[in-house]
């Protein structure tokens, strides 16, 4: 049985750890040796042959109809033998089909590749990605404004790499569960086909199981594409251009998105929103300059003329018309105009940053609560329901197909856990990037239970 990663799983290293020092960040702790300049030249050479991924091999569907009449008696005997062996297997006919596959030396083509024990961590991914961003190096001749903008760009780059890494891990987990779901559905359909052969089921009942199998095959194909796309996005961040390097990147990925720690995130000492404007590029410089600008009675005349122009434009009923400044004194008072405009920009920037901080902090805490709620309640109860169905199955109170349906519901609940964890860690990355001076694209919406999570924006 699949179980979610518990709270004791290691936390994703915070964004601030990646920003502690450029010398540390630029060293990849677990990647291949740094590629030389010749590698970049080779990657850009059109003569270098590219390798495209082969089309996915869709597992074959279960036959829709019964076997020919001359095979009916043999199939009935097989079914009776299977029933006689049910007591030897904990989950009856499900385990029998798996045993039959093992005896034949075959494996389900839907099974996803197993992961390597040496897992690629977020810190290692960031280190490898930043090897290809020498433009983010600090230099002694940079001004304070340029250095602040550089920090913001670094924060954005680290957040984007983290988002690509998380998306790839989540896509891999979903593909693995899609493979399990497909195996479940094929088992259900094959058992149903045997029931039709034995004369215990109608064809209509079997067609219902075949519909479930078709939906599982569709989901598996979609999960395969999503995993490949996520890997390509991560590969672009890491500067990987060869197909074999992409395959090597898949193997050390974590098996699932880590669970958040149970305690909720703690706000900064100064309240969260107050931590944002000082860390934003140029925010404090703009504030200090605004303090030195004329204000009060020195700019009162220009402000009054501006208010009159706005009032006149609104009275005309044309809300998109440009307000006209017709006061000659105000037109010539360039110093006051500059002061008022500078303070207006400072106010709107501060309002935007504080609002973004409140939004990011609310999203972080909400997704943290949702992740733990989905893991500790929704998934736990679904697992308990599956165990209850298993007990009833062993007591012959429910059918094999009810047990298979319970397993599919548990796999769907695991997908919801992955989606909720992914949303939390993306919100955490957004929050830390905002504190570091990065740009904020807005909070993600919380997915309703059972709904597919939207593609991460801006990551």
C-alpha positions as CSV (number, residue, x, y, z in Angstrom):
1,X,0.0,0.0,0.0
2,X,1.2,3.5,-0.8
3,X,1.7,5.8,2.1
4,X,2.4,9.5,2.0
5,X,5.6,11.0,3.1
6,X,5.2,12.0,6.8
7,X,6.2,15.1,8.6
8,X,9.5,13.6,9.4
9,X,10.6,13.9,5.8
10,X,13.3,16.5,5.3
11,X,12.1,20.0,4.5
12,X,12.9,21.7,1.2
13,X,15.9,24.0,1.8
14,X,14.5,27.5,2.0
15,X,15.2,30.1,-0.7
16,X,17.2,32.1,1.8
17,X,19.8,29.3,2.0
18,X,20.4,29.8,-1.8
19,X,20.9,33.5,-1.3
20,X,23.4,33.3,1.6
21,X,26.4,33.5,-0.7
22,X,27.0,33.5,-4.4
23,X,30.2,31.5,-4.0
24,X,28.2,28.7,-2.4
25,X,25.3,28.8,-4.8
26,X,27.4,28.6,-7.9
27,X,29.0,25.3,-6.9
28,X,26.9,22.3,-7.8
29,X,27.2,19.7,-5.0
30,X,25.9,16.8,-6.9
31,X,25.9,17.5,-10.7
32,X,28.3,16.5,-13.4
33,X,31.5,18.4,-13.8
34,X,31.1,21.9,-15.1
35,X,30.8,21.8,-18.8
36,X,33.4,23.8,-20.8
37,X,32.8,26.5,-23.2
38,X,33.0,24.0,-26.1
39,X,29.9,22.3,-24.8
40,X,27.9,25.5,-25.3
41,X,29.2,25.8,-28.8
42,X,28.3,22.2,-29.5
43,X,24.8,22.8,-28.2
44,X,24.3,25.7,-30.5
45,X,25.6,23.9,-33.6
46,X,22.8,22.9,-36.0
47,X,24.9,20.0,-37.2
48,X,24.6,18.3,-33.8
49,X,22.0,15.6,-34.3
50,X,19.0,15.9,-32.0
51,X,17.1,13.0,-30.5
52,X,13.3,13.1,-30.2
53,X,11.4,11.1,-27.7
54,X,9.6,8.1,-29.2
55,X,5.8,8.1,-29.2
56,X,4.3,6.5,-26.1
57,X,3.5,2.8,-26.2
58,X,-0.1,2.6,-25.0
59,X,-0.8,-0.7,-23.2
60,X,-3.3,-2.9,-25.1
61,X,-6.9,-2.8,-24.1
62,X,-8.8,-5.8,-22.6
63,X,-11.0,-7.6,-25.1
64,X,-14.5,-6.1,-25.2
65,X,-16.3,-9.4,-25.9
66,X,-16.3,-13.0,-24.8
67,X,-14.0,-15.6,-26.1
68,X,-15.1,-17.9,-29.0
69,X,-17.6,-20.6,-28.0
70,X,-15.0,-23.4,-28.3
71,X,-12.9,-21.8,-25.6
72,X,-15.8,-21.3,-23.2
73,X,-15.4,-24.6,-21.4
74,X,-11.7,-24.1,-21.0
75,X,-12.2,-20.6,-19.7
76,X,-14.8,-21.7,-17.2
77,X,-12.4,-24.3,-15.9
78,X,-9.7,-21.6,-15.5
79,X,-12.1,-19.5,-13.5
80,X,-13.1,-22.3,-11.2
81,X,-9.4,-23.0,-10.6
82,X,-8.8,-19.4,-9.8
83,X,-11.7,-19.4,-7.3
84,X,-10.2,-22.4,-5.6
85,X,-6.9,-20.6,-5.1
86,X,-8.5,-17.4,-3.7
87,X,-7.8,-18.5,-0.1
88,X,-4.1,-18.6,-0.8
89,X,-3.9,-14.9,-1.6
90,X,-4.7,-12.0,0.8
91,X,-6.6,-10.1,-1.9
92,X,-8.1,-12.9,-3.9
93,X,-8.4,-12.6,-7.6
94,X,-6.3,-9.4,-7.7
95,X,-3.2,-11.2,-6.4
96,X,-3.9,-14.2,-8.6
97,X,-3.6,-12.1,-11.7
98,X,-0.4,-10.6,-10.4
99,X,0.9,-14.1,-9.7
100,X,-0.1,-15.3,-13.2
101,X,1.8,-12.4,-14.7
102,X,4.9,-13.2,-12.5
103,X,4.8,-16.8,-13.6
104,X,4.8,-15.8,-17.2
105,X,7.7,-13.4,-16.7
106,X,5.8,-10.4,-17.8
107,X,5.4,-7.0,-16.2
108,X,2.8,-4.3,-16.7
109,X,3.9,-1.9,-19.4
110,X,2.3,0.8,-17.4
111,X,4.7,0.6,-14.6
112,X,6.8,3.8,-14.1
113,X,10.6,3.5,-13.7
114,X,11.8,3.1,-10.2
115,X,13.8,5.9,-8.7
116,X,17.4,5.9,-7.7
117,X,18.4,6.0,-4.0
118,X,20.7,8.9,-4.5
119,X,18.0,11.7,-4.7
120,X,18.7,15.0,-6.4
121,X,18.0,17.8,-3.9
122,X,16.8,21.3,-4.5
123,X,20.1,22.9,-3.4
124,X,22.0,20.8,-6.0
125,X,19.5,21.8,-8.7
126,X,19.8,25.5,-7.9
127,X,23.6,25.2,-7.8
128,X,23.7,23.6,-11.3
129,X,21.2,26.1,-12.7
130,X,23.1,29.1,-11.5
131,X,26.3,27.9,-13.1
132,X,24.8,29.3,-16.3
133,X,23.9,32.7,-14.8
134,X,27.3,34.4,-14.5
135,X,25.4,37.7,-15.1
136,X,24.1,37.4,-11.5
137,X,27.6,37.8,-10.0
138,X,28.1,40.8,-7.6
139,X,30.8,43.2,-8.6
140,X,32.5,46.0,-6.6
141,X,31.6,48.7,-9.1
142,X,27.8,48.2,-8.9
143,X,25.6,51.0,-7.5
144,X,23.2,50.3,-4.6
145,X,20.3,50.3,-7.1
146,X,22.1,47.9,-9.5
147,X,22.9,45.6,-6.7
148,X,19.3,45.6,-5.4
149,X,18.1,44.8,-8.9
150,X,20.6,42.0,-9.2
151,X,19.4,40.5,-5.9
152,X,15.8,40.7,-7.2
153,X,16.8,38.9,-10.4
154,X,18.6,36.2,-8.4
155,X,15.6,35.7,-6.2
156,X,13.4,35.3,-9.3
157,X,15.8,32.8,-10.9
158,X,16.0,30.7,-7.8
159,X,12.3,30.7,-7.4
160,X,11.8,29.7,-11.0
161,X,14.3,26.8,-10.7
162,X,12.6,25.7,-7.5
163,X,9.2,25.8,-9.2
164,X,10.5,23.7,-12.2
165,X,12.0,21.2,-9.8
166,X,8.8,20.8,-7.8
167,X,6.7,20.5,-10.9
168,X,9.0,17.7,-12.2
169,X,8.9,15.8,-8.9
170,X,5.1,16.1,-8.7
171,X,4.7,15.0,-12.3
172,X,6.8,11.9,-11.7
173,X,4.7,11.0,-8.6
174,X,1.5,11.4,-10.7
175,X,2.9,9.3,-13.4
176,X,3.7,6.5,-11.0
177,X,0.2,6.6,-9.6
178,X,-1.3,6.7,-13.0
179,X,0.6,3.5,-13.8
180,X,-0.8,1.9,-10.6
181,X,-4.3,3.1,-11.5
182,X,-4.0,1.7,-15.0
183,X,-2.9,-1.7,-13.6
184,X,-5.8,-1.6,-11.3
185,X,-8.3,-0.9,-14.1
186,X,-6.8,-3.6,-16.4
187,X,-7.1,-6.1,-13.6
188,X,-10.7,-5.1,-13.1
189,X,-11.4,-5.4,-16.8
190,X,-9.7,-8.7,-17.2
191,X,-11.5,-10.2,-14.2
192,X,-14.7,-8.9,-15.8
193,X,-13.9,-10.6,-19.1
194,X,-13.5,-13.9,-17.3
195,X,-16.8,-13.4,-15.6
196,X,-18.4,-12.9,-19.0
197,X,-16.8,-16.1,-20.3
198,X,-18.0,-18.0,-17.3
199,X,-21.5,-16.7,-17.9
200,X,-21.7,-14.8,-14.6
201,X,-21.7,-11.3,-16.1
202,X,-23.6,-9.5,-18.8
203,X,-21.7,-7.8,-21.6
204,X,-23.1,-4.5,-20.4
205,X,-21.5,-4.9,-17.0
206,X,-18.2,-5.7,-18.6
207,X,-18.4,-2.6,-20.8
208,X,-18.7,-0.5,-17.7
209,X,-15.4,-1.9,-16.5
210,X,-13.9,-1.3,-19.9
211,X,-14.9,2.3,-19.7
212,X,-12.9,2.6,-16.5
213,X,-9.9,1.0,-18.2
214,X,-10.1,3.4,-21.1
215,X,-10.2,6.4,-18.7
216,X,-7.2,5.0,-16.9
217,X,-5.3,4.6,-20.2
218,X,-6.1,8.2,-21.1
219,X,-4.9,9.5,-17.7
220,X,-1.7,7.5,-18.0
221,X,-1.0,9.0,-21.4
222,X,-1.7,12.5,-20.1
223,X,0.6,11.8,-17.1
224,X,3.4,10.7,-19.3
225,X,3.2,13.9,-21.3
226,X,3.0,16.0,-18.2
227,X,6.1,14.3,-16.8
228,X,8.1,14.8,-20.0
229,X,7.1,18.4,-20.3
230,X,8.0,19.1,-16.6
231,X,11.4,17.5,-17.2
232,X,12.0,19.6,-20.3
233,X,11.2,22.7,-18.3
234,X,13.7,21.7,-15.6
235,X,16.3,20.7,-18.2
236,X,16.1,24.2,-19.8
237,X,16.8,25.8,-16.4
238,X,19.8,23.5,-15.9
239,X,21.2,24.0,-19.4
240,X,20.8,20.3,-20.4
241,X,20.4,19.9,-24.1
242,X,21.2,16.3,-24.9
243,X,18.5,13.6,-24.7
244,X,20.7,11.2,-22.6
245,X,21.2,14.0,-20.0
246,X,17.5,14.4,-19.8
247,X,17.1,10.7,-19.0
248,X,19.8,10.9,-16.4
249,X,17.9,13.8,-14.8
250,X,14.8,11.7,-14.4
251,X,16.4,9.0,-12.3
252,X,17.5,10.9,-9.2
253,X,14.3,12.9,-8.8
254,X,12.5,12.4,-5.5
255,X,9.5,10.0,-5.6
256,X,7.1,12.7,-4.4
257,X,6.8,16.2,-3.1
258,X,7.9,16.4,0.5
259,X,5.3,17.1,3.2
260,X,5.4,20.5,5.0
261,X,6.3,20.5,8.6
262,X,3.3,20.5,10.9
263,X,3.9,23.8,12.7
264,X,2.5,26.7,10.6
265,X,5.0,29.2,9.1
266,X,6.2,31.9,11.5
267,X,5.9,35.6,10.3
268,X,9.0,37.8,10.4
269,X,9.6,39.7,13.6
270,X,8.3,43.0,12.1
271,X,5.0,41.6,10.9
272,X,5.6,40.3,7.4
273,X,4.4,43.1,5.3
274,X,6.9,45.5,6.8
275,X,9.7,43.2,5.8
276,X,9.0,43.6,2.1
277,X,9.5,47.3,1.1
278,X,13.0,47.6,2.5
279,X,14.1,44.5,0.6
280,X,12.7,45.6,-2.7
281,X,15.1,47.1,-5.2
282,X,15.4,50.9,-4.7
283,X,12.5,51.1,-2.2
284,X,14.6,52.7,0.5
285,X,16.5,55.0,-1.9
286,X,13.1,56.3,-3.2
287,X,11.9,56.9,0.3
288,X,15.0,58.9,1.3
289,X,14.8,61.0,-1.8
290,X,11.1,61.7,-1.2
291,X,12.0,63.0,2.3
292,X,14.3,65.6,0.7
293,X,11.6,66.8,-1.7
294,X,9.5,69.9,-1.1
295,X,6.1,69.2,0.5
296,X,3.3,71.0,2.4
297,X,2.7,74.6,1.4
298,X,5.6,74.4,-1.2
299,X,3.5,72.0,-3.4
300,X,0.0,73.0,-2.3
301,X,-0.5,75.1,-5.4
302,X,0.4,72.4,-7.9
303,X,-1.7,69.8,-6.0
304,X,-4.7,72.1,-6.1
305,X,-4.3,72.6,-9.8
306,X,-4.1,68.9,-10.3
307,X,-7.2,68.3,-8.2
308,X,-9.1,70.9,-10.4
309,X,-8.0,69.2,-13.6
310,X,-9.2,65.8,-12.3
311,X,-12.6,67.3,-11.2
312,X,-13.1,69.0,-14.6
313,X,-12.3,65.7,-16.5
314,X,-14.7,63.7,-14.5
315,X,-17.5,66.3,-14.8
316,X,-17.2,66.1,-18.6
317,X,-18.3,62.5,-18.3
318,X,-15.3,61.1,-20.3
319,X,-13.5,59.0,-17.8
320,X,-10.7,58.1,-20.2
321,X,-9.9,61.6,-21.1
322,X,-6.6,63.0,-20.0
323,X,-7.0,65.6,-17.3
324,X,-5.7,69.0,-18.6
325,X,-3.5,71.1,-16.4
326,X,-4.3,74.7,-17.4
327,X,-3.0,76.7,-14.5
328,X,0.1,78.7,-15.8
329,X,1.8,78.8,-12.4
330,X,1.4,75.0,-12.0
331,X,2.7,74.4,-15.5
332,X,5.9,76.3,-14.7
333,X,6.3,74.8,-11.2
334,X,8.4,71.8,-12.3
335,X,9.9,71.2,-8.9
336,X,6.5,70.7,-7.2
337,X,5.4,68.5,-10.1
338,X,8.4,66.3,-9.7
339,X,7.9,66.1,-5.9
340,X,4.3,65.2,-6.1
341,X,4.9,62.6,-8.8
342,X,7.8,61.0,-6.9
343,X,5.7,60.7,-3.7
344,X,2.8,59.2,-5.7
345,X,5.0,56.6,-7.2
346,X,6.4,55.8,-3.7
347,X,3.0,55.4,-2.3
348,X,1.6,53.2,-5.0
349,X,4.8,51.0,-4.9
350,X,4.6,50.7,-1.1
351,X,0.9,49.9,-1.3
352,X,1.5,47.3,-4.0
353,X,4.3,45.6,-2.0
354,X,2.5,45.6,1.3
355,X,-0.6,44.2,-0.4
356,X,1.4,41.5,-2.2
357,X,3.0,40.6,1.1
358,X,-0.4,40.1,2.8
359,X,-1.6,38.1,-0.2
360,X,1.6,35.9,-0.3
361,X,1.5,35.4,3.5
362,X,-2.2,34.4,3.4
363,X,-1.6,32.0,0.5
364,X,1.4,30.4,2.3
365,X,-0.6,29.7,5.4
366,X,-3.7,28.6,3.6
367,X,-1.8,26.1,1.4
368,X,0.0,24.9,4.5
369,X,-3.3,24.1,6.2
370,X,-4.7,22.6,3.0
371,X,-1.6,20.3,2.6
372,X,-1.8,19.0,6.1
373,X,-5.6,18.7,6.0
374,X,-5.5,16.7,2.7
375,X,-2.7,14.5,4.1
376,X,-3.9,13.9,7.6
377,X,-7.6,13.7,7.1
378,X,-8.7,13.1,3.4
379,X,-6.0,10.6,2.6
380,X,-6.0,8.9,6.1
381,X,-9.7,8.4,5.9
382,X,-9.5,7.0,2.3
383,X,-6.9,4.6,3.5
384,X,-9.0,3.5,6.4
385,X,-12.0,3.0,4.0
386,X,-9.8,0.8,1.8
387,X,-8.8,-1.3,4.8
388,X,-12.4,-1.6,5.8
389,X,-13.4,-2.7,2.3
390,X,-10.5,-5.3,2.4
391,X,-11.8,-6.7,5.7
392,X,-15.3,-7.0,4.2
393,X,-13.9,-8.5,1.1
394,X,-12.1,-11.2,3.1
395,X,-15.4,-11.8,4.8
396,X,-17.0,-12.2,1.4
397,X,-19.4,-9.2,2.1
398,X,-18.2,-7.1,-0.9
399,X,-16.9,-8.0,-4.4
400,X,-13.5,-7.9,-5.9
401,X,-14.6,-4.8,-8.0
402,X,-15.5,-2.9,-4.8
403,X,-12.0,-3.6,-3.5
404,X,-10.4,-2.4,-6.7
405,X,-12.6,0.7,-6.7
406,X,-11.4,1.5,-3.1
407,X,-7.8,1.2,-4.3
408,X,-8.4,3.6,-7.1
409,X,-10.0,6.1,-4.7
410,X,-6.9,5.8,-2.5
411,X,-4.6,6.5,-5.4
412,X,-6.8,9.6,-6.3
413,X,-6.4,10.8,-2.7
414,X,-2.6,10.5,-3.0
415,X,-2.8,12.7,-6.1
416,X,-4.7,15.3,-4.1
417,X,-1.9,15.2,-1.5
418,X,0.7,15.8,-4.1
419,X,-1.2,18.7,-5.6
420,X,-1.7,20.3,-2.1
421,X,2.0,19.9,-1.2
422,X,3.1,21.3,-4.6
423,X,0.8,24.4,-4.1
424,X,2.3,24.9,-0.6
425,X,5.9,24.8,-1.6
426,X,5.3,27.1,-4.6
427,X,3.6,29.5,-2.2
428,X,6.6,29.2,0.1
429,X,9.0,30.0,-2.8
430,X,6.9,33.0,-3.8
431,X,7.0,34.3,-0.2
432,X,10.7,34.0,0.2
433,X,11.4,35.5,-3.3
434,X,9.2,38.5,-2.4
435,X,11.1,39.0,0.8
436,X,14.4,38.8,-1.1
437,X,13.2,41.5,-3.5
438,X,11.9,39.3,-6.3
439,X,8.8,40.0,-8.4
440,X,5.4,38.5,-7.3
441,X,3.0,37.2,-9.9
442,X,0.1,36.6,-7.5
443,X,-1.2,33.8,-5.3
444,X,-2.3,30.5,-6.7
445,X,-5.9,29.6,-6.2
446,X,-6.6,26.7,-3.9
447,X,-7.9,23.7,-5.8
448,X,-11.2,22.2,-4.7
449,X,-11.1,18.6,-3.5
450,X,-10.9,16.2,-6.4
451,X,-10.3,19.0,-9.0
452,X,-7.1,18.9,-11.0
453,X,-4.6,21.5,-9.9
454,X,-3.9,24.4,-12.3
455,X,-0.5,24.6,-13.9
456,X,1.8,26.6,-11.7
457,X,2.0,30.2,-13.0
458,X,5.2,32.0,-13.3
459,X,7.4,29.0,-12.3
